[in-house]
Amino acid sequence: MTMDDILEGLVLINDVDVYVRFGAFLAEKSEDAHENYDSLMAAPKTKEVPEVSVREENGVRSPAKIEPAFEPRDIELQFAIEADSDADFITRYAAFIRFLMQGADGWLRLRLADVGLEYRVRYTGSSQYSQITPFGRGRVAAMFRVTLREPQPSLGMAEESSKTV
């Protein structure tokens, strides 16, 4: 089984297989690490419940029924890109970042086929670029972190992620 067999079809963004199109894939720093799924599966914080403090009463007044609602959340994913040459790597990397920035009207539908998760997010930035193999020596690889904002957290459930903002 080749790397292509393993990575093709795993991560789709706006129905584009990012491995096939850009050579991009979710990567971890070590074999037993799971930072990407830790970030994807982290539950969002709940919004504060309104409370009213009345001087003449003990404690605070709270709603009789509390409907939990979530704050937006940021998902940090670590991607890697490999290419056969410096020029191919730079082209793939730049095209992938442009693709994330543009989205479909700015929005990205991130789907992870292996676990059936789907998120409606937008790109907010990239950081922690790390060159794995140097330029000028043949095959080039690098890892980088991408931050995606999920304005209406869905915990990855597709029926929830179809809401509009």
Backbone hydrogen bonds, N-H to C=O, Kabsch-Sander energy under -0.5 kcal/mol:
donor,donor_aa,acceptor,acceptor_aa,energy
6,I,2,T,-1.5
7,L,3,M,-2.6
8,E,4,D,-2.4
10,L,7,L,-1.7
11,V,7,L,-0.5
12,L,10,L,-0.5
12,L,111,R,-2.7
13,I,16,V,-2.4
14,N,109,R,-2.2
16,V,13,I,-1.5
17,D,15,D,-0.5
18,V,11,V,-1.7
18,V,16,V,-0.9
21,R,17,D,-2.4
22,F,18,V,-1.8
23,G,18,V,-0.6
23,G,19,Y,-1.3
24,A,18,V,-2.0
25,F,80,A,-2.0
27,A,78,Q,-3.0
33,A,30,S,-1.4
38,D,34,H,-2.2
39,S,35,E,-2.2
40,L,36,N,-2.4
41,M,37,Y,-2.5
42,A,38,D,-0.9
47,K,69,A,-3.4
52,V,61,R,-2.1
54,V,52,V,-0.6
55,R,53,S,-0.5
57,E,54,V,-2.0
61,R,52,V,-3.2
67,E,65,K,-0.6
71,E,45,K,-2.9
73,R,150,E,-2.0
75,I,148,L,-3.2
76,E,74,D,-0.5
77,L,75,I,-0.6
77,L,146,V,-2.8
79,F,77,L,-0.7
79,F,144,F,-2.8
80,A,25,F,-2.3
81,I,142,A,-2.1
82,E,23,G,-0.9
83,A,140,V,-2.3
89,F,85,S,-2.4
90,I,86,D,-2.6
91,T,87,A,-2.3
92,R,88,D,-2.6
93,Y,89,F,-3.1
94,A,90,I,-2.4
95,A,91,T,-2.3
96,F,92,R,-2.5
97,I,93,Y,-2.3
98,R,94,A,-2.4
99,F,95,A,-2.4
100,L,96,F,-2.3
101,M,97,I,-2.3
102,Q,98,R,-2.3
103,G,99,F,-2.4
104,A,107,W,-2.8
105,D,103,G,-0.7
106,G,102,Q,-1.8
107,W,104,A,-1.6
108,L,121,V,-3.4
110,L,108,L,-0.8
110,L,119,Y,-2.4
111,R,12,L,-3.2
111,R,109,R,-0.6
112,L,117,L,-2.6
113,A,10,L,-2.2
113,A,111,R,-0.7
115,V,112,L,-0.9
116,G,112,L,-1.3
117,L,112,L,-1.3
118,E,156,G,-2.3
119,Y,110,L,-2.5
121,V,108,L,-2.8
121,V,119,Y,-0.7
122,R,149,R,-1.5
123,Y,100,L,-0.6
124,T,147,T,-2.8
125,G,147,T,-1.2
127,S,145,R,-2.9
130,S,143,M,-3.5
132,I,141,A,-2.1
133,T,141,A,-2.0
137,R,134,P,-0.7
139,R,137,R,-0.5
140,V,83,A,-2.6
141,A,133,T,-0.6
142,A,81,I,-1.8
143,M,130,S,-2.7
144,F,79,F,-2.5
145,R,127,S,-3.1
146,V,77,L,-3.3
147,T,125,G,-3.1
148,L,75,I,-2.8
148,L,146,V,-0.5
149,R,122,R,-2.9
150,E,73,R,-3.3
150,E,148,L,-0.5
157,M,154,S,-1.5
158,A,156,G,-0.6
160,E,157,M,-1.3
161,S,157,M,-1.7
162,S,158,A,-0.6
163,K,160,E,-1.3
